[in-house]
Amino acid sequence: MQDEPLPDPGKSPATRTAARISPPGLYLHIPFCMRKCGYCGFHSITDLAQIPSFLEALRREMALRRTEKDAFDTLYIGGGTPSLLSPVQAGRLLADLRFSFRIDPDAEITFEANPSDVAPDLLAALRDGGVNRLNLGIQSLDDRLLRFLGRRHDRTLAISAFAAVKAAGLARIGIDLIFGIPGQTVASWMATLREAIALSTGHLSCYQLTVEGGTPLAERCRTGEISLPGEEIQAELFLKTSEVLEREGYTHYEVSNFARPGEESRHNRKYWDHTPYLGLGPAAHSFDGRTRRWNHRSVELYIRELAAGRLPVEAAELLTDEQLRLEALFLGFRTQSGIHLETFRKCYGQDLLEEKKEIFVRLEQEGLLEIRDGFVRPTRRGMAVADSLALL
């Protein structure tokens, strides 16, 4: 059965505010990996023989979603490992997206890639298809830790992949790195960070390793085979990362993200300010400002539903005003820009400064928040406990 029409987003004050911030974003999930990394909780499968059938189903989903009237100013192709697509497949996919949807001429178009897959013909196909931002999943520049994580590349390949992307004319390059890995020291993490800075990348995502349920890493931690660094070391890694990168000219604009001026991820910012977005592919989520829906995770079910002419939606959730308010707090405290107090009052009917005055004063004294120019913002130390701040 095809999913029901979504409620009118114009009824939501939060939606109207978000819509003024920027146009919606478009996300595409490629659910394939050469092999599963032991720590990864993102949805993907290793049966690459299904890629052609998946791409055909994806074209059907695009056709069913062509009624979307908005123009998109960001497109993010993630996974999984999108770089497993052949140059021909990647080129056709980008052409199909432009045929099916209105994408602004100056849209930010991001493509995720594994360093092992970077090759001149793929990079040329991406560049010719309009990709102007490439995100490399490097994760570490320490060969010992790369082996622990189960990555397909080593340090040398990671560095050569970065150079190849730059040589191909894709000037906007982001790098993903992980800290808090078992066996990683503050010194070894700082060495990786210095090497990444030396590459002159405009964007760095530095994620703390988390234990995702159902992964091999979770099982190894459960049995006591390995353990993650303690809270004090994790906090030191986080704070030193922020200090070093800000000293090098990066802005710590979200808990895990750092960018040189003008290099911020326009697409990811939509998730943090409640801007609507459309998600395509298995397990992809969509949000219209009031309702969140998500597709089936199963690639087989996704393909089967679309072959029958049905949208592959598993479920949808209509968010209440209170849920939207709590999400706005949670997301706002994860960003350097924080929460604009007057906008929050107009959207959610809550005067944070008036109602939370004593708490705000205490958190300011503790060095976790600052209130200035009509905003309440987390400090560097506040970002380290951002999720707790949202519970104030």
C-alpha angles and dihedrals in degrees: 000000000000114000119262120256112273119250117267105277090203088078091067118084088202090056093050090052093048092048090059091054096063143321118280124278130234121221127189122193119209103194101199134105131174086229135347118259111228095237100044121110097177116115115261141131132211098220097109091176087079094062096095092049090046093052090051090051090048090055088053091051090050090052091051091048096047089102088077102117101196125095113235120225095187132044121186122188109194141151151091096347113321090181089073087078115100118245089255092050093047093048093049092046092055090047091050091052092053091047093050101041140034105251118182116246090237095043120144105242115191128189124188118222139182111227089233091063100049108119132156095248093051092046090050091051091050094047092047089048092057102262107153101169127050124191116205118205096215095145094178142010092208111096093208092055092043088058090049091052091048095237121166095226137060131217094271093051092047092055093045090049090055090051091049092052091050092047090052090063098255095132098173105075127167125195126207117211133177128214132184093055116158108265093020116127129201088249094052091047091050089051091054091047092051091050091050091050090050089059087065094230115174095216135038127185110196111189127188110231109251129189109245116201116251095023125119088245090058091052093049090051092047092054092046094243089128137004134201121242114277125262094263093055091044090053091048091050091050096047095044090049090055094044095049096045095045089050087054093054101267122132116227092221099161133017094266101020135084128178142176113238110297094008099096117127104258090192098053091048088066090065091053098050099041095252110161119256138180121225125201128190135038115330091003117147128216129196128192097184095271108032128051119198133177138200128236113280094216111094090204092053091044091054093044095050093050092046086058091051095253128128109248096234115149098186146329134217126208106214119221123225088255093052091050090049092051092046090051089054093045094048096040094055089053091063133072091229090059123186126329102223099209094046089049090051093050093047101042106019094239125122098209095185092053099040098039099034097124093046092047092050091051093047090048090052089050090053095243100111140028128199113206140142093003095308134105108212136180117242120224089271089045092056089056088063098029095136090056092050090059089062094061 
